[in-house]
Amino acid sequence: MLAARALADVADRVVVVERDTLPAAPGPRKGLPQARHAHMLWSGGVRAMEELLPGITGVLREAGANRRPVTTDIVALGTRGWFRRWEESHHVVLAGRDLLDATVRARVLADERIELVERAEAVGLTGTDTAVTGVRIRPSDGPERTLTADLVIDASGRGSQAAHWLTGLGLPLAERREVDAGLAYASRLYLAPAAARDDFPVVNVQPDRREGGPGRAGFLLPIEEGRWIVTLCGTRGGRPSPQNDDFVRFAREDLRHPLIGDLLAQAEPLSDVSFTRTTVNRRHFYERMPVWPAGFAVLGDALAAFNPVYGHGLAVAAQSALLLRETVRRHGWGAPGLSLRIQQAVSRPVGAAWDLAIGQDVFYPGATEHGPTLRDRLVTAYVDRLMYTATGNGRIARRVTDVTSLERGAEVLLTPSVLLAAAVGPLKPPLGGPPLTAGERKAAGLP
């Protein structure tokens, strides 16, 4: 939807081909099973969405979405200890995926330049190895037909067939990398205790890879209607159960700290557990192709899909859509190499999120065929030192969240002052427990 909105500003007509029947109001649909799990939109993505849909944050807030300042309203246990709750540096927008999608969709489809074709599957490209001229679609209620287009965008998600479509046109198979930590995750909706429904922080318990064995994590996000959506996850040998009666036990006994389980014991479950293993990090390096056809580009999860635990997929998709618009505006329709320029532009936010996602995952047994590279080891060692420093240094915590929020590039972590601070380490002693306020503990029913 964001890609369609981006193109509507630079094209006369945009057609969205959608396999599902889209609900008129927030609700589940077959093509978005991950909507049952926790989602967060980092401020880097929020700002991109605002560029494309001015005022959308306010519309989401009116619909019930929450805004939480980072790190002020985040209670997080990192690899090296509890983070302090420093003054706001960035923020996240929290809502159920159904609400987020429906709100954005209503704004986008109100634009008369955008046409929606529902219940139709894209099955292939038309054209040659030098220029794509359209896409073949198969409607659920009719014969296959072709939509011609000056530009075809594949934003079809993890199930994208773009790599095969391109080889079908005679192009070589694109370079691809996968990092699969074997993660499975389970999510459940809860009604928060009455006193904790209006203003409660995000809670995150991360694994410590240095301990060896499986990595187990959990996070609790306050979303609309006074609800908490909670996701628990674990790698091979430490996965959560899909069973309802094991959810709180896993949170209390298998995570590094029982805080999330203790909170859930005071809340009312509203759904069964949703369970999935579709968590592999997968990136197609289309921008490195020796030849790239005019008239085609790939965005979002179709280009790079990340372990959802890090929460960057939505923000990267929004930033990529904005870069799509900016690239077409800058170079103009019909400019030589426009499609490749688009692909190169969107690789920038993808690359930033990719490094963040695989920095931990690559070290779990079986994640890659040959194990972590030397670069992986060096980057992870430095990031680990930064995270340790951030537990007791507010300036470094801000620099780290500059990057994790996708508002600035990783180069801000390599300035002389940051390198020196990392060498010195935290300026304050470690916290002895989760930094919940007395009011928050009381509201949640904790002693």
C-alpha positions in Angstrom: 0.0 0.0 0.0 2.8 2.4 0.8 4.5 1.6 -2.5 1.2 2.4 -4.3 0.9 5.7 -2.4 4.5 6.5 -3.4 3.9 5.9 -7.1 0.6 7.8 -7.1 2.6 11.0 -6.7 4.7 10.3 -9.8 2.4 8.3 -12.1 -1.0 8.8 -13.7 -2.4 5.4 -12.7 -1.4 2.8 -10.1 -2.9 -0.7 -10.0 -2.5 -2.9 -6.9 -2.8 -6.6 -7.4 -3.9 -8.3 -4.2 -4.5 -12.0 -3.7 -6.8 -11.6 -0.7 -10.2 -10.0 -0.2 -9.3 -7.0 1.9 -11.5 -6.4 4.9 -13.2 -3.1 5.2 -12.4 -2.8 8.9 -9.5 -4.1 10.9 -9.6 -7.9 10.8 -7.6 -11.0 9.9 -6.9 -12.2 6.4 -5.4 -15.3 4.9 -2.4 -13.6 3.3 -1.2 -12.0 6.5 -0.8 -14.8 9.1 1.9 -12.8 10.9 -0.7 -10.3 11.9 -1.3 -12.5 14.9 2.1 -11.7 16.3 3.6 -8.5 17.8 4.5 -5.6 15.6 6.3 -2.3 16.3 6.9 0.6 14.0 10.2 2.3 14.8 10.3 6.1 14.4 12.5 5.8 11.2 9.5 4.1 9.6 7.0 6.5 11.2 8.7 9.4 9.6 8.7 7.8 6.2 5.0 7.0 6.5 4.3 10.6 7.5 6.1 11.8 4.3 3.9 9.5 2.2 0.7 9.9 4.2 0.8 13.2 6.2 -1.1 13.0 9.4 -1.2 9.2 9.5 0.3 9.0 13.0 -2.5 11.1 14.4 -5.0 8.9 12.6 -3.5 5.8 14.1 -3.4 7.4 17.6 -7.1 8.3 17.3 -7.8 4.7 16.3 -6.1 3.5 19.5 -2.5 3.0 18.6 0.1 3.9 21.3 3.2 6.0 21.1 6.0 5.0 23.4 9.3 7.1 23.8 12.6 5.2 23.4 14.2 4.5 25.9 12.0 6.2 28.4 9.1 3.8 28.2 11.1 0.6 27.5 12.0 -1.8 30.2 14.6 -4.1 28.6 17.1 -6.7 29.7 19.9 -6.7 27.1 22.8 -9.2 26.7 24.8 -7.3 29.3 22.1 -6.3 31.8 19.1 -4.0 32.3 19.0 -0.8 30.3 18.2 2.4 32.2 15.2 4.5 31.0 16.9 7.5 29.6 15.2 10.6 28.3 13.4 10.2 25.0 15.7 9.8 21.9 13.2 8.2 19.5 9.9 6.5 19.6 7.8 3.5 18.5 4.2 3.3 17.4 2.4 0.2 18.7 -0.8 -1.3 17.4 -2.2 -4.6 16.2 -1.2 -5.3 12.7 -4.8 -5.5 11.6 -5.4 -1.9 12.8 -2.2 -0.6 11.3 -3.0 -2.2 7.9 -6.6 -1.1 7.8 -5.7 2.5 8.8 -3.0 2.8 6.1 -5.2 1.0 3.5 -8.1 3.4 4.0 -5.9 6.4 3.4 -4.2 4.9 0.4 -7.2 3.6 -1.4 -9.1 6.9 -1.0 -6.7 8.2 -3.7 -8.6 8.0 -7.0 -5.4 7.4 -8.9 -5.0 4.0 -7.2 -7.0 1.0 -8.4 -7.3 -2.2 -6.5 -7.6 -5.6 -8.1 -8.6 -8.1 -5.4 -8.6 -11.9 -5.4 -6.0 -12.0 -8.2 -2.5 -13.7 -8.0 0.5 -12.4 -9.9 2.0 -15.4 -11.7 4.8 -14.0 -13.8 6.4 -11.1 -15.7 6.1 -10.2 -19.3 9.0 -8.7 -21.3 12.6 -9.7 -21.9 15.8 -9.8 -20.0 16.3 -6.1 -20.7 12.8 -4.7 -20.0 9.8 -5.8 -18.1 6.6 -4.7 -19.8 3.9 -6.0 -17.4 2.7 -8.7 -15.1 0.5 -11.8 -15.7 -2.3 -12.2 -13.2 -4.7 -15.0 -12.5 -8.0 -13.7 -11.0 -10.0 -16.1 -8.9 -13.1 -15.7 -11.0 -11.7 -15.5 -14.6 -8.9 -16.4 -17.0 -5.3 -15.3 -16.8 -4.6 -11.9 -18.2 -1.8 -9.4 -18.6 -1.5 -5.9 -17.0 0.9 -3.8 -19.0 2.9 -1.2 -17.0 5.8 1.2 -17.3 7.0 0.0 -13.9 6.1 -3.3 -12.0 6.9 -3.4 -8.3 7.0 -6.7 -6.4 5.9 -6.1 -2.8 4.4 -9.5 -2.3 6.3 -10.4 0.8 8.3 -13.5 1.9 6.6 -15.6 -0.7 7.9 -13.6 -3.6 8.6 -15.4 -6.8 10.7 -12.6 -8.3 13.9 -14.6 -8.4 12.2 -17.3 -10.5 10.4 -14.8 -12.7 13.7 -13.2 -13.6 15.4 -16.4 -14.5 12.4 -17.2 -16.6 13.2 -14.0 -18.6 16.8 -15.4 -19.1 18.5 -13.5 -16.3 21.0 -15.2 -13.9 19.9 -16.2 -10.4 20.6 -13.4 -8.0 22.9 -13.7 -5.1 21.1 -14.6 -1.9 22.0 -15.1 1.7 20.0 -16.9 4.4 20.7 -16.9 8.2 18.3 -19.2 9.9 18.6 -19.4 13.7 15.8 -22.0 13.8 13.7 -19.5 15.7 10.0 -20.3 16.5 7.7 -17.8 18.1 4.4 -17.9 19.9 2.1 -14.9 20.6 -1.0 -14.3 22.6 -3.3 -11.4 23.3 -4.0 -10.3 26.9 -6.3 -7.8 28.5 -4.0 -5.8 30.8 -5.0 -5.2 34.5 -7.3 -2.2 34.6 -4.8 0.2 36.1 -2.2 -0.7 33.5 -4.3 -0.2 30.4 -3.6 3.5 29.6 0.1 3.9 30.3 2.5 1.0 30.5 5.9 0.5 29.1 7.2 -2.0 26.5 8.9 -4.9 28.3 11.7 -6.9 26.5 13.8 -9.7 27.8 16.6 -10.6 25.4 18.8 -13.7 25.2 22.5 -13.7 26.2 24.3 -15.5 23.4 27.4 -15.8 25.5 25.7 -18.3 27.7 25.7 -20.8 24.9 22.7 -23.0 24.1 19.4 -21.8 22.7 18.5 -18.1 22.6 15.1 -17.3 24.3 13.5 -13.9 24.2 10.1 -12.3 25.0 8.5 -8.9 24.5 5.3 -7.4 25.7 3.8 -4.5 23.7 0.8 -2.4 24.9 -1.6 -1.9 22.0 -5.1 -0.6 21.4 -8.1 -1.3 23.6 -6.0 -1.8 26.8 -4.5 -5.0 25.5 -1.0 -6.5 25.6 0.3 -8.6 22.7 3.1 -10.8 24.0 5.5 -12.8 21.8 7.8 -15.4 23.2 10.5 -17.0 21.0 13.4 -19.5 21.1 15.9 -21.0 18.8 16.6 -24.7 18.2 16.3 -26.7 21.4 14.6 -23.8 23.2 11.5 -23.1 21.4 8.2 -22.1 23.1 5.2 -24.4 23.0 2.1 -23.7 20.9 0.0 -24.8 23.9 -2.0 -22.2 25.9 -1.2 -23.7 29.2 2.6 -23.5 28.7 2.7 -19.8 27.7 3.1 -18.2 31.1 5.4 -21.0 32.3 7.8 -20.4 29.4 7.8 -16.7 30.1 8.5 -17.3 33.8 10.9 -20.2 33.8 12.7 -20.2 30.4 13.5 -16.6 29.8 16.5 -15.0 31.6 14.1 -13.1 33.9 10.5 -14.0 35.0 9.2 -10.4 34.6 7.0 -11.0 31.6 5.5 -14.2 33.1 4.8 -12.4 36.3 3.0 -9.6 34.4 0.9 -12.2 32.4 -0.1 -13.9 35.6 -2.0 -10.8 36.5 -3.6 -10.3 33.1 -6.6 -12.0 31.3 -5.8 -14.1 28.1 -8.0 -13.0 25.2 -6.8 -15.5 22.5 -5.2 -18.8 21.9 -1.5 -19.0 21.2 -0.4 -18.3 17.6 2.7 -20.2 16.6 5.1 -20.0 13.6 8.5 -21.0 12.5 8.7 -18.6 9.5 11.5 -16.5 10.8 14.5 -17.0 8.5 16.5 -14.0 7.6 16.7 -14.0 3.8 18.1 -11.3 1.5 18.3 -11.1 -2.3 21.1 -8.9 -3.5 19.3 -7.8 -6.7 21.3 -4.5 -6.6 24.4 -6.5 -7.4 23.0 -8.2 -10.5 25.2 -7.7 -13.6 22.1 -6.9 -15.7 18.9 -5.6 -14.4 15.8 -5.1 -16.5 14.1 -1.8 -17.0 10.6 -1.5 -15.6 10.9 -3.8 -12.5 11.9 -3.4 -8.8 11.5 -5.4 -5.6 10.6 -3.9 -2.2 9.9 -5.0 1.3 10.0 -8.6 2.5 10.2 -9.7 -1.1 13.6 -8.2 -1.2 14.8 -8.9 2.4 12.9 -10.7 5.2 14.2 -10.3 8.7 13.8 -12.3 11.9 10.7 -10.5 13.2 12.1 -10.3 16.8 14.0 -7.1 15.8 10.9 -5.3 14.6 12.4 -3.7 11.5 10.4 -5.1 8.7 7.7 -2.4 8.8 10.1 0.5 9.1 12.3 -0.8 6.2 9.2 -1.2 4.0 8.1 2.4 4.7 11.5 3.8 4.1 11.9 1.8 0.8 8.5 3.2 -0.5 9.7 6.7 0.2 13.0 6.1 -1.6 11.0 4.7 -4.5 9.1 8.0 -4.9 12.3 10.1 -4.4 14.2 8.1 -7.0 11.5 8.4 -9.7 11.2 12.1 -8.9 14.9 12.7 -9.1 15.6 10.9 -12.4 12.2 10.9 -14.1 10.2 8.3 -15.9 12.1 6.7 -18.7 15.5 7.6 -17.4 18.2 5.1 -18.3 18.8 2.7 -15.5 15.9 4.0 -13.4 14.9 0.5 -12.1 18.5 -0.3 -11.1 18.7 3.1 -9.3 15.5 2.2 -7.4 17.0 -1.2 -6.4 20.2 0.4 -5.3 18.4 3.0 -3.3 16.2 0.6 -1.3 19.2 -1.6 -0.5 20.4 1.1 1.9 17.7 0.7 4.6 17.7 -3.0 3.9 21.4 -3.3 4.5 21.2 -1.4 7.8 18.4 -3.7 9.2 20.1 -6.8 7.8 23.3 -6.1 9.8 21.2 -5.6 12.9 19.2 -8.8 12.4 22.0 -11.2 11.6 24.4 -9.8 14.2 23.1 -12.2 16.8 21.3 -14.9 14.7 24.4 -15.9 12.7 26.0 -17.3 15.9 23.3 -19.8 16.7 24.2 -23.4 15.7 23.0 -24.3 12.2 22.1 -20.7 11.3 24.4 -20.7 8.3 26.3 -23.4 6.3 29.8 -22.1 7.2 29.2 -20.2 10.4 29.8 -16.5 11.0 32.3 -14.6 8.9 35.2 -12.6 10.2 33.2 -9.5 9.6 30.2 -10.9 11.5 32.5 -11.6 14.5 34.1 -8.2 14.5 30.8 -6.3 14.1 29.0 -8.4 16.8 31.9 -7.9 19.3 31.8 -4.2 18.8 28.0 -4.0 19.1 28.1 -6.1 22.2 30.5 -3.7 23.8 28.3 -0.7 22.8 25.3 -2.4 24.3 27.2 -3.0 27.5 28.2 0.7 27.5 24.7 1.8 26.8 23.4 0.2 30.1 25.2 3.0 32.0 25.9 5.8 29.5 22.9 7.8 28.2 24.8 9.4 25.3 25.8 6.0 23.9 22.3 4.6 24.5 21.0 7.5 22.3 23.6 6.7 19.5 22.6 3.0 19.6 18.9 3.9 19.3 19.7 6.3 16.5 20.6 3.1 14.5 18.0 0.7 15.9 15.3 3.2 15.2 16.6 3.3 11.6 16.8 7.1 11.8 20.6 7.2 11.2 23.1 4.9 9.7 25.6 2.7 11.5 28.4 5.2 10.8 27.3 7.2 13.9 28.7 4.3 16.0 32.1 4.7 14.5 32.9 8.3 15.5 35.9 8.9 17.7 33.8 9.9 20.7 31.7 6.7 20.5 34.8 4.5 20.0 36.3 6.1 23.1 33.1 5.7 25.2 32.9 2.0 24.2 36.5 1.5 25.3 35.7 3.2 28.7 32.4 1.2 29.2 29.4 2.2 31.3 29.6 5.3 33.5 26.9 4.0 36.0 26.8 0.7 37.9 24.5 -2.1 36.6 20.9 -2.1 37.7 19.9 -4.9 40.0 16.5 -5.5 38.4 13.9 -4.3 36.0 13.5 -0.5 36.2 9.8 -0.4 36.7 8.5 2.5 38.7 6.5 1.8 41.9 3.4 3.1 40.1 3.9 0.7 37.3 4.4 -2.3 39.6 1.3 -1.4 41.5 -0.8 -0.9 38.3 0.3 -4.3 37.0 -0.4 -6.1 40.3 3.2 -6.8 41.1 4.6 -6.6 44.7 
